[in-house]
Amino acid sequence: MRDDCGICDPGGDRRPRTTTHLIGELPPRRSRERRFDRHYYVTCRRSPAVIRGVTAGIDGSPGSGVVAEWAALESLLRGVPLCLVHVHEGPHPAAADAVDAGAVRHQAEEFLADTARTVRRNHPSLRVSTRLLLGRAATALTGAAAGTGLLVLGSRGLSGTMGFLLGSVARETVSSTQTPVVLVRVTGQPAAPRQSAPDVPTRDVIVGLDIHHDCASLLDFGFAEAARRGDRLVALHGWSIWPVVRDAGALVAAQRDMGSDVARRLTRILAPWREKFPSVDVAELTPIGSAAHLLVHASDRADLVVVGRRVHPAAHGGRIGLVTHAVIQHSAVPVAVVAHH
């Protein structure tokens, strides 16, 4: 048993609890390894809380390099380490006899090591670690992301009209984890996080808000991201009213009166974050229309779109709302999904 496994937070809780980690690249020094299911584990005394870095889930597809690069740039912006995670689910039981499990695992380890080498070569100052996990992909990714600051996954392109496909693993992970998740497009040229510079036009971090529910976690995440990039934050709330009157003039008047109230409400909500992040330029938008359509349209000049996923404690598992799902599928840039109550 080790006092310092290199995975647990070195500044965290030091009570004599133990946790077991499955890791892909186990250092031979000062460790008492045990072989279990032909994978290496190590047990330490620290709490299971991990460093609040960035975790990137890579699946071996050609787009994994895009996900790893986006996560690396985000880690540099945050000044935190990056952990590349690959989940080895093992062969299907029906095909277990025909598959060389050792060869498949070795291939996964090689892929993970190659990706890490590429990231280290591109970003020598970044601290990069890897983890090869065994089990169900969504469950393993959710566990790997627990306690970290961000989980980065990929979404695959379909077509210009159909948008992007959120795979079953990504969908289940997003709907179950409490960690903010960024879904990166793995086709084309995704908008990567960047340091602001005088010759680079300022872009936007779009935050989709529902002013009738708690927005604190979305605003915390969105303002911090805008501050890191030197971007403008656009707080957007789309709304509508039922056409309860036949007279068009009365309907326009009702929209005008309600619109002023909606705008004032958004201003009040944003006031504490404007004070907390005085360097961030903020735009407040309260147009009438579909929230999903407005967010997708606004993403054309954005670095990142931030949307929420409401947590329902009484429900079994979780789900992604219709607006969030539509934005993930059609946004032109990476989308951050932040869980909130």
Stockholm file with secondary structure:
# STOCKHOLM 1.0

chainA/1-341         MRDDCGICDPGGDRRPRTTTHLIGELPPRRSRERRFDRHYYVTCRRSPAVIRGVTAGIDGSPGSGVVAEWAALESLLRGVPLCLVHVHEGPHPAAADAVDAGAVRHQAEEFLADTARTVRRNHPSLRVSTRLLLGRAATALTGAAAGTGLLVLGSRGLSGTMGFLLGSVARETVSSTQTPVVLVRVTGQPAAPRQSAPDVPTRDVIVGLDIHHDCASLLDFGFAEAARRGDRLVALHGWSIWPVVRDAGALVAAQRDMGSDVARRLTRILAPWREKFPSVDVAELTPIGSAAHLLVHASDRADLVVVGRRVHPAAHGGRIGLVTHAVIQHSAVPVAVVAHH
#=GR chainA/1-341 SS CBSCCSSBCTTSCCSSCCEEEECSSCCCTTCCCEEETTEEEEEESSCSCBCSCEEEECCSSTTHHHHHHHHHHHHHHHTCCEEEEEEECCCCGGGGGGSCHHHHHHHHHHHHHHHHHHHHHHCTTSCEEEEEEESCHHHHHHHHHTTSSEEEEEEEEEETTTEEECCHHHHHHHHHCSSCEEEEECSSCCCCCCCCCTTSCCCEEEEECCTTSCCHHHHHHHHHHHHHHTCEEEEECCBCCCCCCSCHHHHHHHHHHHHHHHHHHHHHHHHHHHHHCTTSCEEEECCBSCHHHHHHHHGGGEEEEEEEEECCTTSSSCCCCHHHHHHHHHCSSCEEEEEEC
#=GC SS_cons         CBSCCSSBCTTSCCSSCCEEEECSSCCCTTCCCEEETTEEEEEESSCSCBCSCEEEECCSSTTHHHHHHHHHHHHHHHTCCEEEEEEECCCCGGGGGGSCHHHHHHHHHHHHHHHHHHHHHHCTTSCEEEEEEESCHHHHHHHHHTTSSEEEEEEEEEETTTEEECCHHHHHHHHHCSSCEEEEECSSCCCCCCCCCTTSCCCEEEEECCTTSCCHHHHHHHHHHHHHHTCEEEEECCBCCCCCCSCHHHHHHHHHHHHHHHHHHHHHHHHHHHHHCTTSCEEEECCBSCHHHHHHHHGGGEEEEEEEEECCTTSSSCCCCHHHHHHHHHCSSCEEEEEEC
//
